[in-house]
Structure formats: structure tokens, C-alpha cells
Amino acid sequence: MTTSSLLAGILAVLLVAIPATRVFAEQTNLVREVQFDETPVRTNRSLSHLATGPTTADTVAVDPPHAHVADTEAQPPRPVAVPGGIDPAPSAGTFGRMAALTSTTMTLPPRGDLRVPVVTGRQRVSVAQAGPPAPEQQASVDCAALVEDLFIDLKEVVRAGCMPSEKQIAKLLDNPVGNFVALPVQIDAVQIRIPQTGDTEWLYKFQFTPTFPISLGPSDWNLINRVVFPIYSAPLNKGFGDLIGLAPDAILSSPSFSSALADPYDRTTGFGDMVYVGLLAPKQSIKIDATGGMLIWGVGPTMMFPTASEAVLGTGKFSLGPAAVAGYLGPEWTFGLFPQHWWSVGGNPQRAAVSVTNLQYFLYYAPPWDPKAQWRIGMSPNITINWSARGDKVTVPVGLGIGRMFSIGLLPVRVDVEAEYAVIHPDDKAGSRWDVRLYLTPVLPTFLF
């Protein structure tokens, strides 16, 4: 191939390519103008994402393209899809309409004509600022208010996407009719005084008391269930049989028991009488705005079953009666009463009749130096009245203890240690004097499931 023929071929290709390049320039060389209620800013092939506020309306217009001086012959308008449409004042946020270009044949502008938008003095708006507050931001504001309410249903706190505070959980544990599942373990070392012999022995008690609420359908009531499983290690010779027995926090004996005491006691260990308490309590307690506290209450039945593994460790009777609870829960002070009474209605006819009152009173103080309200100082002794006994019937202890709530992951655990002394006690029969008590209470708040 000769040089002349090669040049002729290149020229032919150029003659074909130049018109196509011009058409491409007409379709692509758009110089757009973006206005944000200020002086228009000219840009090339891009829209500025600057705004003066989250509600600024954008107007988009298309300028005539740059053209060579020689290209003066009029061309028909060419539709091009741009944001806003053919409306002379296109609305922001719409796409796919058509805008007509009124220009002559267009070409790409020289590089020197390209200009960068001037942003000096313009406010840059972040994504979070350009719209409504993010859900996380809104939730954090709501949580700050929710966690300050010590007596709110913690399920409402969780539904709002918040985590209950330690102070709220600690206050929930103070409520004997609270909406939570508790698995308390109570260990007592009780000093027993036997006046007939002058001996002092120790009775040990292990008590497991699962407590759980049951919502009564769509009503505004809960049934708070408490089941007591006691295990005793008592200084009572099981050979005494039905001459003596144990009730919750009381020692029951037959009238002939005093004359039967002659030898030291052998220790007897085994299961005691099981107790069930069911308290009907409102889901919404009574709030007292003047003090920032609330009143709680509940009523229901209590039952005692003759499940003792040895006769001396139980009553031998099936007993039932009323139970109730009433109390005040404040930001610092918590106090109330939890009475129960049992009458025997069946069981071993050879055993003494049962008529026993157990009145637990509780008084706790949350010290102000503990902002999370994890510490408690107070007491929760049990007053017992054995109405069937001859002679002295009443035992009244007082005490003092300290407790603290810990968290193991999401599981709150409360530990209390308390010492009590029976300031009023029987002098004519075996009865308690000192009681050293340990509580270990893991809690499963219902908001966890």
C-alpha cells in the first residue's frame, strides 16, 4: 500500500467520525445551573449538593451549550431527561420529565472554561440534619425520661427501645407484688433456747421460695405466686414423734412435751411442710405525687401442706387461711406488712390443731450516697403467734441488715445479710432467740422475655 492511499483512507475515516462526534457533543455537553435561593452556581455535568436547610427547594435550569462561532445555523430543540421536567420551574425531588434544549449545534467546551462551584459561605448539611431526627436520636431522648420513673412498668421501657436503669430494677426488687420472677434462697441459723433444761441449740433452715406472677388475661390484675420449699436441720430427736413439730418460724408442741424432755436432742434433718401463697394484686399501683412513691397491696389465700419427711419437722396437718400484703415504696424508704394465718382443716388427727399467725414486717432505707440505689439498710423479721399454745404464745424479733444488688449480665441478683433477736419470746417452752439470716435472690424481670 502506497503512502498516498494510506492517507486517503485516514481522511475517509475522519470524514465519517467528525459528524458522529458533533452529535455526541450535542447530547452530552450540558452546562447546568443549580439555584438554592441564592446566586446561581454554574457547574458541568453535576448538581451541587449544597443546601441552606433541610426544606430548601432546588430549581434546575439548563443553559445553552458553548458553540463555535461558525455554528450559527438553528437546530430543532432536542429533549433530554433531567431532574425536574419540562416545567420552567421544576420541582425538587422528581425525575424522568423532559426538558427541551434551544441551542445550535453543540461542542465540548475548552478545558479552561470548566468551572468549579463556589462554596465559600455556604452551609454544608449532613444527612442527619437534612431530614427528621434519626430513630436512635429520638429514642435516646425518650429513654432519658423513661429511666427516671422508678415505678413505671419496665416492659414499657423495653418497648420504647430503652434499657431499664439499675435504680429501676433495684426498686422493682423492693416490691413484694412486683412483676418479676424471683428465685430467692434463704438460709437461717436460729438459736433455740430450751428453758426446761437450760440448753441452747441451733436450728438450721434452708428455704427456696420461687415467686412468679401470672397475668389474669386482659384484666388489670396479676396473681403473685409464692411457693416455699423448706429443709430443716433441727435439734429435735425424731423419736419424740408427734409431741413436737415445726411451723414457719415457730415451734409447736403438745401439752405433754415439757415432761418428755429428759435427754439431749439428736439432730434431725429433712424436708418440712410446703407453703403456697397466692396474692391478687393490681398491675398499676397507687402513685403518691407528693412523695414520689407509691402504695402496693395484694390479698389472697395461703395453704400449708403436710409434706414433712419426719413428724418433728412439720405439723402433720393440712392448713389454710388468708394472706395479704400492703406497703409503701418511696425513693428512699420502703416499709410494709405481710401477714399470713393458718388453721388446720385436715391431716393426722393425733397431732395438735394448728392456729398460727406469721406477720412479716419490712423496713428498708436506700442511702442517698448510692445514686443507683443498689444498697439497702433495714430488716424483715417474722412475728409469730401460736394461738393453740398454752402459756406464752408470741415471738417478736427485731433486727438490722444490709443488702446490695449486683448484676450478672442482664440478671439482677440481690444479696442480704441480717441479724435478729427475739425481744419477746416464750419463757415456758422452746423458742428462738438469735437468728442470723442470709438472702440470695436472683431475679428474672419479665421485661427480659
Backbone torsions as a table, in degrees:
resi	resn	phi	psi	omega
1	MET	NA	133.3	-177.9
2	THR	-83.0	163.1	179.4
3	THR	-62.1	-38.4	-179.0
4	SER	-65.3	-40.8	179.6
5	SER	-68.2	-34.3	178.1
6	LEU	-65.0	-43.9	177.9
7	LEU	-63.3	-36.5	179.4
8	ALA	-65.0	-38.3	178.7
9	GLY	-66.3	-43.2	179.0
10	ILE	-62.1	-41.0	179.0
11	LEU	-62.1	-39.7	179.6
12	ALA	-63.3	-40.9	178.9
13	VAL	-64.2	-42.4	179.4
14	LEU	-63.0	-39.5	179.2
15	LEU	-62.3	-32.1	178.5
16	VAL	-79.1	-36.3	-173.2
17	ALA	-76.9	-32.1	-174.8
18	ILE	-62.2	-46.4	177.9
19	PRO	-61.1	-38.9	-179.8
20	ALA	-64.8	-38.2	178.2
21	THR	-63.8	-38.3	-179.6
22	ARG	-66.7	-40.5	177.5
23	VAL	-62.8	-42.6	178.6
24	PHE	-60.1	-41.0	179.7
25	ALA	-64.0	-39.3	179.8
26	GLU	-61.3	-35.1	-175.7
27	GLN	-85.7	-17.4	-172.9
28	THR	-116.5	-24.9	-173.8
29	ASN	-83.6	78.3	179.7
30	LEU	-107.1	124.7	176.4
31	VAL	-104.1	111.3	-171.4
32	ARG	-103.9	155.0	179.5
33	GLU	-123.3	128.7	179.9
34	VAL	-115.9	128.4	-177.0
35	GLN	-122.2	129.8	178.5
36	PHE	-120.2	57.0	-179.1
37	ASP	57.5	26.4	176.7
38	GLU	-137.5	-165.8	176.9
39	THR	-63.4	130.7	-178.1
40	PRO	-58.3	144.4	178.0
41	VAL	-115.8	123.5	-177.9
42	ARG	-90.3	132.1	177.9
43	THR	-135.2	167.6	177.8
44	ASN	-119.4	123.9	173.1
45	ARG	57.4	23.9	176.9
46	SER	-157.3	155.2	176.8
47	LEU	-108.6	135.8	178.4
48	SER	-71.1	139.9	179.1
49	HIS	-103.8	32.0	176.8
50	LEU	-93.6	145.2	179.6
51	ALA	-146.1	158.0	178.0
52	THR	-94.5	-5.5	179.9
53	GLY	177.4	168.6	-177.3
54	PRO	-69.6	-11.1	-177.9
55	THR	-114.8	13.8	-177.7
56	THR	-67.2	132.4	176.9
57	ALA	-89.8	132.7	-178.6
58	ASP	-95.9	135.5	172.9
59	THR	-117.6	134.3	-174.8
60	VAL	-121.4	129.1	176.4
61	ALA	-130.4	153.9	-178.2
62	VAL	-111.6	122.8	179.8
63	ASP	-82.5	155.5	171.1
64	PRO	-61.8	140.8	-178.4
65	PRO	-73.7	162.2	173.5
66	HIS	-69.2	142.8	-180.0
67	ALA	-139.9	156.9	173.6
68	HIS	-69.6	153.5	-179.3
69	VAL	-60.5	-32.4	-176.4
70	ALA	-75.3	-19.0	-176.3
71	ASP	-87.7	81.3	-176.5
72	THR	-113.4	-0.5	-177.5
73	GLU	-77.9	129.4	-175.7
74	ALA	-64.7	143.0	177.5
75	GLN	-120.7	149.0	177.4
76	PRO	-66.7	150.6	179.0
77	PRO	-59.0	142.8	179.0
78	ARG	-115.9	121.1	-179.6
79	PRO	-74.0	136.0	177.0
80	VAL	-134.8	135.9	-179.7
81	ALA	-77.6	121.6	177.3
82	VAL	-138.7	159.9	176.1
83	PRO	-58.4	134.4	174.1
84	GLY	107.6	-30.9	176.6
85	GLY	86.8	-166.7	-175.1
86	ILE	-85.5	-4.9	175.9
87	ASP	-58.0	132.1	-179.8
88	PRO	-61.1	-22.6	173.8
89	ALA	-123.4	75.4	-173.2
90	PRO	-61.8	146.8	-179.1
91	SER	-85.4	145.5	-179.7
92	ALA	-71.9	143.9	173.5
93	GLY	89.4	6.2	176.3
94	THR	-113.9	148.8	-174.6
95	PHE	-137.8	156.2	170.6
96	GLY	96.1	-4.8	175.2
97	ARG	-78.4	173.9	-174.3
98	MET	-115.0	136.9	175.4
99	ALA	-119.4	138.2	-177.1
100	ALA	-92.2	138.1	176.2
101	LEU	-97.7	128.4	175.2
102	THR	-111.1	95.9	-177.0
103	SER	-154.4	169.9	171.1
104	THR	-86.1	-176.3	178.3
105	THR	-57.0	132.7	-171.8
106	MET	-105.1	152.9	174.5
107	THR	-135.5	163.0	176.7
108	LEU	-66.0	137.1	-180.0
109	PRO	-74.4	157.9	174.0
110	PRO	-61.2	152.8	-178.3
111	ARG	-59.0	-34.1	-178.0
112	GLY	-66.8	-20.8	-178.9
113	ASP	-82.0	-13.5	-179.9
114	LEU	-68.0	133.3	-178.0
115	ARG	-127.2	145.3	179.3
116	VAL	-95.0	137.5	-180.0
117	PRO	-58.8	140.1	177.8
118	VAL	-85.8	123.5	-176.1
119	VAL	-114.9	7.5	-178.5
120	THR	-62.6	129.4	177.2
121	GLY	84.0	-5.1	-179.4
122	ARG	-90.0	145.6	-179.0
123	GLN	-84.1	126.9	174.4
124	ARG	-86.7	129.6	-174.7
125	VAL	-110.4	124.0	178.6
126	SER	-79.0	168.9	179.5
127	VAL	-62.7	-39.3	-179.4
128	ALA	-65.7	-32.4	-179.3
129	GLN	-79.9	-25.4	-172.2
130	ALA	-79.7	-7.7	-178.4
131	GLY	-138.9	-169.8	177.5
132	PRO	-66.2	160.3	-178.5
133	PRO	-57.3	142.1	178.9
134	ALA	-64.0	152.7	179.8
135	PRO	-56.2	-36.7	-179.0
136	GLU	-64.1	-40.2	179.7
137	GLN	-65.1	-42.2	-179.6
138	GLN	-65.2	-40.9	-179.1
139	ALA	-63.7	-38.7	-178.6
140	SER	-64.0	-35.1	177.9
141	VAL	-67.6	-44.6	178.9
142	ASP	-63.4	-40.5	-178.0
143	CYS	-62.4	-38.7	-179.1
144	ALA	-58.6	-34.4	179.1
145	ALA	-82.3	-39.0	-176.1
146	LEU	-65.7	-41.5	-175.5
147	VAL	-74.1	-7.2	176.6
148	GLU	-84.9	-16.6	179.6
149	ASP	-85.7	106.5	-174.9
150	LEU	-71.7	-18.9	-172.3
151	PHE	-117.3	16.5	177.2
152	ILE	-75.4	151.4	173.1
153	ASP	-65.1	119.8	-173.8
154	LEU	-66.6	-17.3	173.9
155	LYS	-65.0	-34.1	177.4
156	GLU	-65.5	-36.3	178.5
157	VAL	-64.3	-43.6	-179.0
158	VAL	-68.8	-39.2	178.7
159	ARG	-61.0	-30.0	179.1
160	ALA	-79.0	2.1	180.0
161	GLY	83.5	18.1	-178.0
162	CYS	-110.1	163.8	175.5
163	MET	-108.2	124.1	179.0
164	PRO	-55.7	145.6	-179.9
165	SER	-77.8	161.2	177.4
166	GLU	-62.7	-32.2	178.7
167	LYS	-66.8	-38.7	177.5
168	GLN	-65.9	-42.3	-179.8
169	ILE	-66.7	-40.1	178.3
170	ALA	-62.1	-39.9	178.8
171	LYS	-70.1	-33.6	177.1
172	LEU	-61.1	-38.1	-179.2
173	LEU	-68.2	-20.1	177.6
174	ASP	-76.0	-14.6	-172.8
175	ASN	-91.5	111.1	-179.6
176	PRO	-67.9	-14.0	175.8
177	VAL	-118.2	27.2	-179.5
178	GLY	-70.4	159.5	-177.2
179	ASN	-87.2	74.4	179.0
180	PHE	-154.3	160.3	175.8
181	VAL	-101.1	123.6	-179.9
182	ALA	-119.8	146.5	179.0
183	LEU	-126.4	62.9	-173.9
184	PRO	-73.3	143.0	172.7
185	VAL	-118.3	128.3	-179.4
186	GLN	-120.6	129.5	178.8
187	ILE	-122.8	123.5	-179.0
188	ASP	-119.6	141.6	167.5
189	ALA	-119.4	107.1	-171.6
190	VAL	-109.5	126.4	175.9
191	GLN	-83.1	124.7	-178.4
192	ILE	-108.8	131.0	177.8
193	ARG	-109.5	127.6	179.2
194	ILE	-109.5	103.4	-174.1
195	PRO	-63.1	-33.0	-175.8
196	GLN	-64.0	-30.9	-179.1
197	THR	-113.8	-13.9	-177.0
198	GLY	76.0	8.9	-178.9
199	ASP	-82.7	154.5	173.9
200	THR	-123.1	125.1	179.8
201	GLU	-126.2	168.3	179.7
202	TRP	-117.7	132.2	174.9
203	LEU	-107.5	130.9	-179.9
204	TYR	-112.7	137.0	-177.1
205	LYS	-132.7	130.8	172.5
206	PHE	-114.9	126.0	-174.2
207	GLN	-133.1	123.3	177.0
208	PHE	-110.3	123.1	-172.3
209	THR	-129.5	78.7	175.8
210	PRO	-62.7	133.8	-178.6
211	THR	-127.1	129.1	-176.2
212	PHE	-150.2	142.0	178.9
213	PRO	-92.7	150.8	172.4
214	ILE	-126.8	120.6	178.2
215	SER	-75.4	129.8	-177.7
216	LEU	-87.8	72.1	176.7
217	GLY	61.0	-144.5	-177.4
218	PRO	-79.1	4.2	-177.5
219	SER	-75.1	177.8	-179.3
220	ASP	-98.3	28.6	-174.3
221	TRP	-126.6	147.7	171.7
222	ASN	-118.6	148.7	170.3
223	LEU	-105.9	112.2	-179.1
224	ILE	-90.9	117.4	-174.9
225	ASN	-105.9	131.9	176.7
226	ARG	-129.3	125.7	178.5
227	VAL	-122.7	123.5	-175.4
228	VAL	-104.5	122.8	175.7
229	PHE	-114.4	101.6	-176.5
230	PRO	-98.4	146.5	171.6
231	ILE	-129.1	127.6	-176.4
232	TYR	-113.3	150.4	163.7
233	SER	-129.4	98.1	-168.4
234	ALA	-112.4	146.4	175.8
235	PRO	-79.7	55.2	-177.0
236	LEU	-128.1	117.6	178.4
237	ASN	-66.7	122.1	-177.0
238	LYS	-64.0	-13.0	176.4
239	GLY	-67.6	-15.5	177.7
240	PHE	-73.2	-14.6	174.0
241	GLY	57.4	-125.7	-174.1
242	ASP	-89.5	15.8	176.5
243	LEU	-78.1	-17.4	-178.0
244	ILE	-149.3	154.8	179.4
245	GLY	-160.2	169.3	-178.9
246	LEU	-116.1	134.8	168.4
247	ALA	-116.3	169.7	179.4
248	PRO	-54.3	113.4	177.2
249	ASP	63.2	24.3	180.0
250	ALA	-148.8	152.0	174.9
251	ILE	-111.0	121.8	-179.7
252	LEU	-103.4	141.8	179.6
253	SER	-144.1	154.3	175.8
254	SER	-81.2	161.2	-179.5
255	PRO	-58.8	-24.4	-178.3
256	SER	-88.3	2.7	-174.4
257	PHE	-64.7	-40.8	-174.8
258	SER	-59.0	-40.7	-179.2
259	SER	-76.0	-12.3	-178.2
260	ALA	-87.6	-10.0	-178.5
261	LEU	-78.2	112.9	179.4
262	ALA	-138.1	-33.6	-176.8
263	ASP	-117.1	160.8	175.0
264	PRO	-60.9	157.4	-177.1
265	TYR	-87.9	138.6	166.3
266	ASP	-87.4	147.6	-177.4
267	ARG	-79.2	136.5	178.6
268	THR	-120.6	127.8	-178.0
269	THR	-122.8	136.7	178.7
270	GLY	172.4	-172.8	-177.1
271	PHE	-81.8	141.6	179.0
272	GLY	-100.2	-168.5	178.5
273	ASP	-75.3	131.1	-179.9
274	MET	-82.1	144.5	-178.3
275	VAL	-125.5	138.3	173.9
276	TYR	-122.0	137.5	175.1
277	VAL	-130.1	130.2	175.9
278	GLY	-122.7	115.6	-176.8
279	LEU	-111.5	123.6	174.7
280	LEU	-87.1	118.3	-174.0
281	ALA	-135.5	144.6	177.5
282	PRO	-70.2	145.2	177.6
283	LYS	-68.4	-34.6	179.8
284	GLN	-102.2	118.3	179.4
285	SER	-83.6	170.3	-177.4
286	ILE	-88.6	113.4	-179.7
287	LYS	-84.5	143.0	178.1
288	ILE	-116.1	103.9	-175.2
289	ASP	-65.0	-32.0	-175.7
290	ALA	-64.7	-32.2	-177.3
291	THR	-111.1	-11.5	-176.5
292	GLY	75.9	15.1	179.6
293	GLY	-111.8	-165.6	178.3
294	MET	-152.9	157.5	176.4
295	LEU	-100.7	137.2	177.6
296	ILE	-124.4	152.3	178.6
297	TRP	-160.9	162.1	177.6
298	GLY	-169.1	150.5	179.2
299	VAL	-137.6	155.6	178.2
300	GLY	171.0	-172.5	-178.8
301	PRO	-92.9	159.4	170.7
302	THR	-133.1	144.2	-176.7
303	MET	-137.5	142.7	177.4
304	MET	-123.2	129.0	-174.3
305	PHE	-109.4	140.5	-179.4
306	PRO	-78.8	74.8	-176.3
307	THR	-106.0	8.7	-176.0
308	ALA	-63.2	139.3	179.3
309	SER	-75.9	-21.7	176.0
310	GLU	-131.9	147.4	-176.2
311	ALA	-59.3	-37.3	-177.0
312	VAL	-73.2	-9.5	-178.0
313	LEU	-99.3	5.6	-179.7
314	GLY	-149.9	-170.3	-178.4
315	THR	-100.0	-20.8	-175.7
316	GLY	73.8	10.4	-176.3
317	LYS	-127.8	150.2	167.6
318	PHE	-92.8	123.4	-174.6
319	SER	-129.7	150.9	176.4
320	LEU	-149.6	167.7	-178.7
321	GLY	174.5	-169.0	-178.1
322	PRO	-90.4	158.1	174.1
323	ALA	-142.9	154.8	179.5
324	ALA	-158.2	163.9	174.2
325	VAL	-146.9	141.8	176.1
326	ALA	-149.5	140.1	-178.0
327	GLY	-167.1	171.7	176.5
328	TYR	-122.0	129.4	177.3
329	LEU	-115.7	110.5	179.4
330	GLY	-112.9	175.9	178.1
331	PRO	-59.1	-30.7	-179.6
332	GLU	-120.7	-44.7	-175.5
333	TRP	-101.1	141.2	174.2
334	THR	-135.8	128.0	179.0
335	PHE	-153.4	157.6	179.9
336	GLY	174.8	-176.4	-178.4
337	LEU	-129.3	144.5	177.9
338	PHE	-135.4	83.7	-178.1
339	PRO	-89.4	147.5	172.3
340	GLN	-140.6	149.7	174.9
341	HIS	-141.5	141.7	179.3
342	TRP	-125.7	135.4	167.6
343	TRP	-116.9	137.5	177.2
344	SER	-74.1	134.8	179.5
345	VAL	-125.6	1.5	179.3
346	GLY	-178.0	178.6	179.4
347	GLY	117.0	-158.3	-176.9
348	ASN	-67.2	117.7	-178.9
349	PRO	-68.7	-15.1	179.5
350	GLN	-81.5	-12.0	-178.3
351	ARG	-90.6	155.3	-179.7
352	ALA	-65.8	147.3	177.9
353	ALA	-65.2	150.4	-178.0
354	VAL	-108.4	128.5	169.8
355	SER	-149.6	91.3	-170.7
356	VAL	-128.2	136.0	173.6
357	THR	-110.8	132.4	174.4
358	ASN	-120.5	115.1	-177.2
359	LEU	-118.2	104.1	176.6
360	GLN	-91.7	128.6	173.1
361	TYR	-116.3	142.0	-177.7
362	PHE	-129.6	141.1	-179.7
363	LEU	-145.9	117.2	-177.6
364	TYR	-134.4	150.1	179.8
365	TYR	-129.8	130.5	175.4
366	ALA	-97.0	109.6	-174.4
367	PRO	-63.7	144.5	-177.2
368	PRO	-69.3	-19.4	179.8
369	TRP	-76.7	0.5	178.8
370	ASP	-112.2	91.7	-174.7
371	PRO	-63.7	-25.0	179.1
372	LYS	-89.2	0.3	177.1
373	ALA	54.7	40.2	-179.7
374	GLN	-87.0	-22.6	-178.1
375	TRP	-93.9	147.4	175.0
376	ARG	-135.6	138.3	174.8
377	ILE	-125.4	127.3	-179.5
378	GLY	165.7	-150.1	-176.3
379	MET	-158.7	160.7	176.0
380	SER	-149.7	63.2	-179.3
381	PRO	-74.8	169.6	178.7
382	ASN	-118.9	116.6	172.6
383	ILE	-84.4	132.3	179.0
384	THR	-122.3	141.9	176.2
385	ILE	-130.8	115.3	178.7
386	ASN	-97.4	93.4	-173.5
387	TRP	-68.2	-21.0	-178.5
388	SER	-86.6	-10.5	-175.5
389	ALA	-77.1	150.1	170.7
390	ARG	-86.5	146.4	178.8
391	GLY	77.3	-135.3	-176.9
392	ASP	-67.5	136.9	-175.1
393	LYS	-121.7	-20.3	-165.2
394	VAL	-111.1	139.6	170.3
395	THR	-126.5	122.6	-177.8
396	VAL	-125.3	104.7	176.1
397	PRO	-95.4	155.3	169.4
398	VAL	-128.6	157.1	-176.6
399	GLY	-159.4	-175.1	177.3
400	LEU	-155.3	136.4	-179.3
401	GLY	-149.3	174.5	178.6
402	ILE	-139.7	144.6	-179.0
403	GLY	-144.4	160.4	179.1
404	ARG	-147.7	144.3	176.1
405	MET	-96.6	134.5	174.8
406	PHE	-117.8	162.9	176.1
407	SER	-123.5	126.4	172.8
408	ILE	-110.5	95.1	-170.6
409	GLY	66.5	-125.8	175.9
410	LEU	-91.1	1.3	-175.4
411	LEU	-95.5	112.7	175.5
412	PRO	-77.9	141.1	177.1
413	VAL	-133.9	129.2	179.8
414	ARG	-112.4	135.4	179.9
415	VAL	-122.8	127.2	179.4
416	ASP	-129.5	142.9	173.3
417	VAL	-127.4	132.1	-174.7
418	GLU	-144.2	144.1	174.6
419	ALA	-121.4	135.1	-176.9
420	GLU	-130.8	152.4	174.6
421	TYR	-135.3	134.8	-179.5
422	ALA	-80.9	98.5	-179.8
423	VAL	-71.6	-26.8	171.7
424	ILE	-118.5	125.1	-176.2
425	HIS	-152.3	158.6	178.2
426	PRO	-67.5	137.9	176.6
427	ASP	-105.4	-6.3	-176.9
428	ASP	-112.2	7.6	179.7
429	LYS	-158.4	168.4	179.6
430	ALA	-62.1	136.6	179.9
431	GLY	-159.7	167.8	-176.2
432	SER	-82.6	151.9	173.3
433	ARG	-120.7	-74.2	178.1
434	TRP	-99.8	149.0	176.1
435	ASP	-141.1	118.4	174.7
436	VAL	-106.1	122.5	-168.5
437	ARG	-125.1	139.5	175.5
438	LEU	-123.7	126.6	175.0
439	TYR	-109.6	135.0	171.3
440	LEU	-130.8	111.8	-170.0
441	THR	-124.5	93.2	168.4
442	PRO	-73.5	141.5	-174.8
443	VAL	-126.5	137.0	174.3
444	LEU	-115.6	89.8	178.2
445	PRO	-59.5	139.0	-176.8
446	THR	-65.9	-15.1	177.9
447	PHE	-70.8	-11.4	179.3
448	LEU	-78.7	-15.7	-177.3
449	PHE	-148.7	NA	NA
